[in-house]
Structure formats: structure tokens, C-alpha cells
Amino acid sequence: MSIVIYHNPRCSKSRKTLELIKESGISPKIVEYLQEPPAGAELLRLAELLGVPLAELLRKSEQAFSSADDLPALSDEEALADWISRHPIVLQRPIVIDASRKRAIVGRPPENVLELLGQ
């Protein structure tokens, strides 16, 4: 099983999700997405794996979203992906991917990850 977590260590949900993954005996690849923002193409892939429009991965309560003066139309997936890549704080977290099964979940609540892990 090849697990990747887009992780924000300051987020309690992200920390708990990571803890659940490790308790399952899995050593995931950890991507601290605020330090290493995913490129637009990767964000589009994440949305596809989750089966949702990219706009559903936005944290609309973040100030970077609500005060943005350069926000593209939420229906313009490519422009939105590029914008999120420049403003990664607005990305929903954590996102966990099982690359081998081409599935992903958002760890809100953290226990969502258990389904991805087959538990």
C-alpha cells in the first residue's frame, strides 16, 4: 500500500489522521503542502481521485480565500488549480491518497482514513 498524506502539522485533524495511518503500521509519504504546494496538475488529479469538483476542496473560511482579489471563477478548474497552488492554505486538509488503488479521502473527520486503509 502506497499512502501519501497532504499534511499540515499545525492542524489537529491532520495530525490525528497521520496518527491513525501510522497506528495501522503504514509509513506514509508526508507532503507538507504549505512548504511544498502541489502544482495545478496534481490538484486536478486529487480532485479527480476524490470524485469532486476542485472547488469542493477549498477552505472558504480561510482569510486567503475570503479576501482574495485574484480568485478565478470556481468553475474554471485549471485556473482554480493554479490559484490554489499559489495559495495552498485554502486547500482542504488532510488529503490522503492510496496511490496503488487510485483512491483518496479527506481526513475530516480523521476516521475517514480507516475506510481507505481497509479497516
N, C-alpha and C positions, 0 to 999 in steps of 0.2 A: 504494500500500500504506500503510495507516494502522496503525502499530505503537505500542503502549503497553507500557511495562515498569514493573511494580511493583518498585521498586529499593530496595535497602539499600546505600548506598555503602561501608559497613564490611564487607560480605560479599564474599569473593573470588569466589564463584560468580556473584554478581550483577554484579560489575564485569566479569568475563570475558564474561558473556552480553551486557552492554551493548557491550563492545568488538567482539564478533562482529557485532552488529547494525550498528554504525557502519562496520565494515570492509566490510559489504555495500552501503554507500552510502546507508543509511537513517538519517534523523534521527528517532528515536522521541520520542514524548511520554514524559517520565520522571516517574513519580509516586513520590516518596519517601514510601512508605506509612507510615513511622514518624512523619513530620511531618504527613502528610495521610491519616489512616486511612480506608480505604474504608467507606462505610455498609453496613449489613447487606444491603440490596437488591443492592448492587454485588458483595458477596462471594458471594451466592447466584448471581448471573449468572456470576461467574468459575468457580464450581464446575460450573455447567451447561455453559459453554463447554469446560471441561476434561473433562466427562463423568464426574465423580467426585462422591461424597458430600462435603459440606463438611468432614467430619471427617478426610478424607484430606489436607486442606491444612494440618493442624496440625503444628507442630514440637513433638512431645511431649517432646523432650529439654529444651526451654526451661523455666527455673525458673518463669516466669509460668504455665506450664501445670501443671507437676507440683505446685506449691504453691497452686494456685487453690482458694479456698474458695467461689467463686461460679460455678463451671463448671456449665453446664446439661448435660442429657443429650446425648450426642454424636449421638443420633438425632433430636433436635429442631432441625431445620435453621434455623428462624427465630431461635430463642433463641441457638443457637450462633453464627449470623452476627452478631447484636447483640453477643455477648460478644467475638468476635474483633475487632470494630470498636473495642471499648474496650481490647483487649489486642493491638494489631497485631504485637507482637514474636513472637507464636506463629504467624503466617502463614508458610507455606512461601514461599521466595524463590529466585530471582525468578520472577514470573509474567509472561509476555509474551503479549499479545493482538494478533492481526491482526483489527482491527475490521471491515475490509471483507469478509473471508471468514468472520467469526464463528468463529474458531478460537483456541485458546490452548494454551500449553505451560508446564510448569515447567522452568526452566533448570537442572536437576540431572540430568545434567551440562550445562554450558553449551552443548555442541554440539547439544543438543536443539533449540535455536533455529534451526539450519540447516534442519531439516525444515520448520519454519513459514515460513521465508523462501524455500523452494523450492530449496534448494541441496543 
